[in-house]
Amino acid sequence: MAESMASFLMENLDELMSCKRDLIREEEDQIAWLHTYLQLLIAFLKDLQIKFKDHQGVKNLEARIRDVVYEAETAVDLFIVNTVLKEEEEEEEEENMRMNMKLKKKIEKENMTTKLMKKICILGKTGHDGSLNFGHVLKGEEEEEEEEEEDRITKLMKKTGHDRSLNLDHVKKEIEAIKTEVNEMYDKRTYGVQTSNTPAQKYARSLFTFYGGCIDGYHGRPNSRFKLLRVLHSSFSSQPCVIEVQLVLLRYLDLGDLVRPASILQNAKHSLPASISNLWNLETLIVYPYGDFYLPHSIRKMVKLRHVRVTGTWYDIDIESPDNLVDYPLFMDNLQTLSWINPWSCTDVLARSPNLRKLGLRVSKCGYTDGRLSLLPNLDFLNHVQELKLSTKLERIHNLGTTKFPPNLTKLTLKGTRLSSGDMSTLAKLLPNLEALKLCRDLLPRLCWETSEVFPKLKFLKFASYGILRWVASSEYFPSLERLVLERCSLLEKIPSEIGDILTLKTIELHQCKPSLASSARQIKEEQESLGNNGLQIKIF
């Protein structure tokens, strides 16, 4: 329960960071902080559930995480709602003020002649040519109007200037308490942030630290007393992590908040130190950067790497190019997972990694392949890649039909790609072995989404935060579909009734969708039951 709630909230935060930055610009650091710590809490909860199966302390911890996630979600929702409402109130007040001022001026103009006639005898002055001069009278009237308008604006500002900050103070305190509880639950082979100096430290194999923590006074330098470490989770806000050659046994390295949120303001690209290649036994590397980031060129020397994950799909993540590729090993045969990387910055790394199985790519701009503008470089040589996740903010997809995807792809996730119905048909032709397709974070409204090509092996189809108004489909286009998920598709009115005719369909899931969409799902279920098909499940959240 806690994991699913946190995942749902993290998806919402992802969407805010990528699509609504103007709305959260004053609280972006807090949103990023919350996203990072939700990931960390769930990661540690999973680890504890494995190490302390059925332990009551783990169950209590899960309940606390669930509660703090719910509280954080409420705080974020209130912040968004208040911000939007206040903006609308301000606009309405300003419009009312303008209308009132226009009405007042109209009335005053109608009475102006009468007022001036009354003042002629007292204030009228004769010019050199014998005419009456009322310029100073009119000027006085204008100044009075300006003063009244300023008073009204001042009152409006006082009325609408409420605090719209995102209040996560209690959430942060609760997370600190949860971190302390997590520390206490690890056995003597796993040390927390404030572990005391004991003879057993030199035999420790796993070490976990948290945001802002230090290890025996050594910020980011656990190697002096923990030379046998194989697992290190290190999250530092005040000091960069120092990679030392002494940690040669390290196999798992999770660098939490590697770059402080304040550094975003410097508009600089950040990197791991080149000395990361000293960790020649390393198999898993996880980084949580704030802002644009690149991996050093020396990472090509780490031939034992199996999994490299750089989180944060809204940043540009590159791999630094070396001066001379001849100095590096020809292949990274063990590399199986790589995400979220700009594919145009690491074509040589992809070429050196024939055994990749999971690939996450973030494309901020197109490149050229075979003389054509293309979304991706050629990936048809990656025969073992089965899962591809692709995120982009491009206005449109160029030459999708000529894109060379990994040939044996079975799972595809697309975020913000703005695909048209024609692009979907192209995907069906390019990827006949596709079994799972997720289309996420694309709110571009489409009047009609029509499927016209067959996905012969597709078993799982998900639309999340997708701008579909009307969906036209036939059962023959998804002959193997087992599960359909529609999440936050706020524009879609109904599910095509033909979807119910798919013989393999087992489940339809709806998350935060319109009541009419839920009604259409229930209607499909009723129609199937009338035909003797009682196996279809409808889940509405």
LOGU-55838 format. One line per 2 residues: for each residue x negated, y negated, z negated of C-alpha. Coordinates in steps of 0.02 Angstrom, whole numbers, padded with zeros to 5 digits. Layout:
BEGIN
X/Y/Z; ...
This chain:
BEGIN
00000/00000/00000; -00137/-00123/-00049
-00235/-00082/00107; -00089/-00107/00226
-00040/-00272/00142; -00219/-00336/00152
-00234/-00283/00334; -00073/-00374/00376
-00131/-00532/00288; -00301/-00523/00374
-00215/-00514/00544; -00117/-00671/00499
-00277/-00758/00445; -00360/-00703/00608
-00218/-00783/00704; -00231/-00944/00603
-00419/-00954/00631; -00405/-00923/00817
-00241/-01006/00870; -00194/-01131/00734
-00358/-01213/00687; -00283/-01387/00702
-00155/-01339/00570; -00283/-01272/00444
-00431/-01382/00485; -00444/-01450/00307
-00436/-01276/00229; -00531/-01173/00359
-00671/-01128/00237; -00547/-01059/00111
-00456/-00959/00245; -00622/-00883/00302
-00671/-00847/00121; -00506/-00758/00088
-00522/-00654/00247; -00697/-00596/00198
-00648/-00547/00022; -00495/-00453/00076
-00609/-00347/00185; -00731/-00320/00041
-00598/-00273/-00086; -00520/-00145/00029
-00691/-00073/00074; -00732/-00047/-00109
-00560/00023/-00146; -00583/00155/-00011
-00755/00198/-00079; -00689/00215/-00257
-00544/00323/-00199; -00671/00444/-00126
-00788/00443/-00276; -00654/00442/-00411
-00509/00537/-00334; -00347/00526/-00436
-00435/00419/-00567; -00310/00310/-00660
-00430/00163/-00655; -00430/00168/-00465
-00240/00170/-00462; -00236/00020/-00578
-00364/-00067/-00468; -00258/-00036/-00314
-00108/-00113/-00401; -00210/-00267/-00449
-00273/-00286/-00270; -00095/-00270/-00207
-00037/-00406/-00326; -00178/-00526/-00282
-00148/-00498/-00096; 00036/-00537/-00120
-00008/-00695/-00217; -00134/-00748/-00084
-00006/-00718/00054; 00121/-00824/-00040
-00006/-00965/-00062; -00052/-00963/00123
00131/-00958/00177; 00175/-01104/00062
00028/-01203/00128; 00080/-01176/00309
00263/-01212/00277; 00227/-01368/00175
00106/-01432/00304; 00229/-01409/00447
00375/-01480/00348; 00278/-01632/00292
00225/-01668/00469; 00406/-01657/00525
00463/-01767/00380; 00332/-01897/00422
00386/-01899/00603; 00569/-01916/00553
00531/-02055/00428; 00428/-02148/00555
00566/-02133/00684; 00696/-02195/00559
00583/-02339/00513; 00563/-02389/00695
00751/-02381/00724; 00786/-02486/00568
00659/-02615/00620; 00736/-02627/00794
00909/-02648/00718; 00848/-02779/00597
00761/-02877/00734; 00917/-02872/00840
01023/-02942/00698; 00893/-03072/00657
00883/-03128/00837; 01072/-03151/00841
01061/-03260/00687; 00903/-03349/00742
00995/-03490/00831; 01100/-03529/00678
00947/-03527/00564; 00848/-03641/00679
00990/-03766/00693; 00999/-03779/00504
00812/-03814/00495; 00807/-03943/00635
00843/-04089/00524; 00713/-04038/00394
00575/-03950/00489; 00589/-04018/00666
00437/-04115/00726; 00420/-04226/00876
00278/-04199/00998; 00183/-04333/01093
00305/-04316/01236; 00454/-04342/01121
00510/-04159/01120; 00547/-04056/00965
00416/-03924/00918; 00473/-03767/00824
00318/-03660/00850; 00271/-03662/00666
00447/-03606/00619; 00442/-03455/00736
00268/-03410/00675; 00330/-03408/00496
00474/-03293/00545; 00353/-03171/00630
00238/-03167/00479; 00385/-03125/00366
00435/-02982/00481; 00257/-02914/00483
00247/-02919/00292; 00413/-02828/00277
00354/-02695/00401; 00191/-02671/00305
00288/-02649/00142; 00397/-02517/00225
00246/-02422/00294; 00162/-02427/00122
00318/-02354/00041; 00326/-02219/00175
00145/-02169/00145; 00176/-02157/-00043
00330/-02053/-00013; 00253/-01927/00109
00074/-01920/00045; 00096/-01760/-00056
-00047/-01640/-00085; -00052/-01507/00052
-00207/-01415/-00004; -00216/-01226/-00007
-00220/-01177/-00191; -00314/-01014/-00214
-00384/-01049/-00388; -00289/-00909/-00474
-00324/-00790/-00329; -00511/-00824/-00345
-00507/-00793/-00533; -00416/-00630/-00508
-00538/-00574/-00373; -00683/-00611/-00492
-00599/-00503/-00624; -00572/-00363/-00497
-00755/-00372/-00446; -00805/-00350/-00628
-00692/-00199/-00643; -00765/-00123/-00485
-00941/-00142/-00555; -00894/-00050/-00713
-00824/00097/-00617; -00980/00144/-00520
-01090/00279/-00597; -01270/00256/-00650
-01334/00286/-00472; -01237/00133/-00411
-01280/-00037/-00485; -01177/-00196/-00487
-01225/-00378/-00482; -01281/-00398/-00663
-01358/-00228/-00699; -01481/-00234/-00841
-01661/-00180/-00820; -01670/00006/-00856
-01795/00142/-00811; -01661/00224/-00704
-01662/00077/-00584; -01812/00142/-00489
-01711/00299/-00446; -01555/00206/-00388
-01496/00249/-00213; -01347/00130/-00197
-01330/-00053/-00242; -01179/-00167/-00226
-01180/-00354/-00256; -01042/-00481/-00232
-01017/-00660/-00180; -01136/-00777/-00271
-01215/-00636/-00369; -01398/-00602/-00406
-01493/-00446/-00454; -01600/-00467/-00609
-01638/-00645/-00558; -01697/-00597/-00384
-01576/-00678/-00261; -01570/-00567/-00108
-01728/-00469/-00155; -01678/-00301/-00230
-01832/-00212/-00164; -01944/-00259/-00312
-01853/-00137/-00428; -01745/-00032/-00312
-01871/00035/-00187; -01776/00199/-00159
-01616/00116/-00101; -01524/00197/00043
-01362/00098/00029; -01359/-00091/00002
-01208/-00204/00004; -01274/-00380/-00019
-01167/-00537/-00018; -01254/-00701/-00058
-01190/-00878/-00041; -01339/-00978/-00102
-01489/-00887/-00027; -01518/-00798/00138
-01551/-00614/00127; -01737/-00575/00135
-01776/-00414/00227; -01930/-00334/00155
-02032/-00191/00225; -02026/-00099/00058
-01845/-00044/00087; -01899/00083/00217
-01774/00214/00156; -01624/00100/00182
-01493/00177/00296; -01339/00072/00262
-01347/-00118/00252; -01191/-00224/00231
-01232/-00410/00229; -01079/-00500/00166
-01072/-00690/00176; -01238/-00708/00263
-01211/-00891/00308; -01126/-01014/00191
-00963/-01094/00248; -01042/-01267/00232
-01165/-01222/00369; -01023/-01222/00495
-01030/-01411/00489; -01209/-01408/00552
-01152/-01340/00722; -01304/-01228/00724
-01317/-01047/00777; -01380/-00929/00642
-01473/-00766/00648; -01541/-00622/00549
-01729/-00630/00522; -01834/-00538/00651
-01903/-00434/00506; -01741/-00334/00509
-01835/-00215/00623; -01945/-00167/00474
-01798/-00062/00414; -01840/00076/00537
-01728/00204/00450; -01573/00095/00458
-01420/00178/00535; -01278/00057/00492
-01285/-00133/00498; -01134/-00242/00454
-01138/-00433/00456; -01005/-00561/00409
-01063/-00726/00484; -00982/-00896/00467
-00998/-00986/00633; -01087/-00940/00794
-01220/-00808/00767; -01349/-00703/00857
-01444/-00544/00819; -01634/-00556/00842
-01717/-00475/00992; -01812/-00359/00874
-01654/-00259/00845; -01696/-00166/01005
-01838/-00081/00909; -01717/-00001/00784
-01691/00162/00877; -01605/00249/00731
-01461/00126/00727; -01291/00210/00745
-01168/00073/00701; -01186/-00117/00721
-01036/-00221/00675; -01032/-00411/00672
-00860/-00466/00612; -00765/-00624/00659
-00683/-00621/00829; -00668/-00811/00838
-00857/-00842/00843; -00986/-00823/00981
-01098/-00675/00939; -01251/-00649/01049
-01406/-00539/01051; -01565/-00639/01075
-01659/-00606/01236; -01843/-00558/01219
-01985/-00629/01322; -02033/-00459/01387
-01919/-00306/01386; -02066/-00192/01424
-02119/-00203/01241; -01961/-00114/01181
-01905/00068/01184; -01815/00120/01341
-01663/00189/01251; -01561/00170/01091
-01492/00345/01103; -01414/00347/00929
-01310/00189/00946; -01125/00236/00941
-01036/00077/00882; -01067/-00103/00934
-00950/-00250/00896; -00906/-00400/00914
-01037/-00450/01041; -01040/-00562/01193
-01067/-00433/01332; -01159/-00556/01445
-01295/-00580/01313; -01335/-00395/01292
-01321/-00310/01461; -01491/-00230/01434
-01440/-00165/01262; -01285/-00086/01338
-01392/-00010/01474; -01508/00063/01340
-01362/00139/01243; -01291/00282/01346
-01206/00364/01195; -01097/00218/01140
-00924/00275/01087; -00845/00118/01013
-00871/-00054/01087; -00803/-00223/01031
-00830/-00372/01147; -00789/-00556/01130
-00790/-00653/01294; -00795/-00843/01283
-00838/-00868/01467; -00845/-00765/01625
-01001/-00711/01717; -01042/-00650/01891
-01045/-00469/01946; -01087/-00424/02125
-01067/-00607/02172; -00892/-00621/02097
-00830/-00710/01943; -00790/-00571/01821
-00723/-00545/01646; -00852/-00411/01603
-01017/-00349/01671; -01012/-00176/01748
-00982/-00048/01610; -00948/00105/01718
-01111/00186/01664; -01050/00200/01482
-00980/00374/01504; -00957/00409/01318
-00863/00250/01269; -00689/00302/01216
-00632/00146/01123; -00647/-00034/01185
-00588/-00190/01094; -00590/-00352/01192
-00555/-00527/01126; -00553/-00685/01230
-00483/-00862/01236; -00498/-00882/01423
-00356/-00973/01510; -00343/-00832/01636
-00423/-00666/01682; -00527/-00670/01842
-00534/-00524/01963; -00471/-00393/01841
-00450/-00272/01984; -00638/-00269/02016
-00686/-00249/01832; -00779/-00087/01803
-00724/-00017/01635; -00803/00134/01549
-00733/00279/01650; -00677/00388/01504
-00591/00253/01402; -00445/00319/01297
-00413/00173/01177; -00401/-00011/01229
-00363/-00163/01120; -00343/-00334/01204
-00332/-00495/01102; -00286/-00661/01179
-00312/-00601/01358; -00152/-00679/01431
-00117/-00531/01544; 00022/-00543/01671
00135/-00399/01724; 00024/-00380/01876
-00130/-00364/01765; -00043/-00224/01669
-00014/-00131/01831; -00198/-00154/01873
-00246/-00081/01704; -00137/00071/01738
-00232/00101/01900; -00405/00069/01826
-00381/00172/01667; -00281/00330/01705
-00348/00418/01548; -00287/00283/01428
-00199/00356/01275; -00182/00202/01163
-00153/00021/01215; -00138/-00128/01096
-00097/-00302/01161; -00122/-00432/01023
-00124/-00618/00989; -00056/-00684/01151
00087/-00807/01121; 00095/-00870/01301
00282/-00857/01342; 00327/-00740/01485
00504/-00746/01554; 00496/-00566/01612
00373/-00425/01578; 00398/-00288/01705
00301/-00125/01706; 00279/-00057/01882
00138/00070/01868; 00125/00235/01776
00018/00258/01621; 00015/00449/01634
-00072/00488/01468; -00023/00339/01359
00038/00399/01188; 00030/00239/01086
00085/00064/01141; 00081/-00090/01029
00128/-00271/01057; 00075/-00388/00915
00110/-00576/00916; 00152/-00564/01100
00255/-00692/01196; 00377/-00580/01291
00554/-00646/01319; 00620/-00501/01423
00546/-00328/01449; 00592/-00222/01599
00529/-00042/01594; 00572/00134/01647
00542/00299/01559; 00444/00362/01709
00306/00234/01679; 00266/00304/01506
00295/00492/01523; 00185/00536/01372
00228/00394/01251; 00250/00451/01071
00243/00291/00970; 00298/00112/01011
00254/-00031/00892; 00320/-00209/00909
00246/-00330/00782; 00292/-00515/00766
00363/-00521/00944; 00473/-00668/00897
00535/-00704/01074; 00587/-00529/01127
00775/-00500/01112; 00789/-00314/01149
00698/-00154/01191; 00737/-00082/01363
00864/00057/01339; 00765/00162/01464
00627/00180/01332; 00743/00298/01238
00741/00417/01387; 00557/00457/01360
00561/00639/01305; 00399/00628/01204
00447/00471/01105; 00446/00504/00917
00437/00333/00832; 00486/00151/00862
00414/00029/00734; 00467/-00152/00715
00374/-00279/00607; 00444/-00454/00579
00550/-00457/00736; 00720/-00528/00781
00879/-00444/00714; 00936/-00418/00894
00778/-00317/00927; 00814/-00206/00777
00993/-00183/00839; 00932/-00127/01010
00815/00000/00927; 00959/00071/00824
01067/00079/00980; 00932/00179/01069
00927/00300/00922; 01117/00319/00923
01118/00353/01110; 00984/00486/01092
01075/00570/00948; 01234/00576/01052
01132/00673/01181; 01068/00795/01049
00898/00715/01022; 00881/00694/00834
00692/00677/00829; 00677/00489/00859
00631/00385/00705; 00661/00198/00689
00553/00104/00561; 00591/-00079/00525
00477/-00182/00413
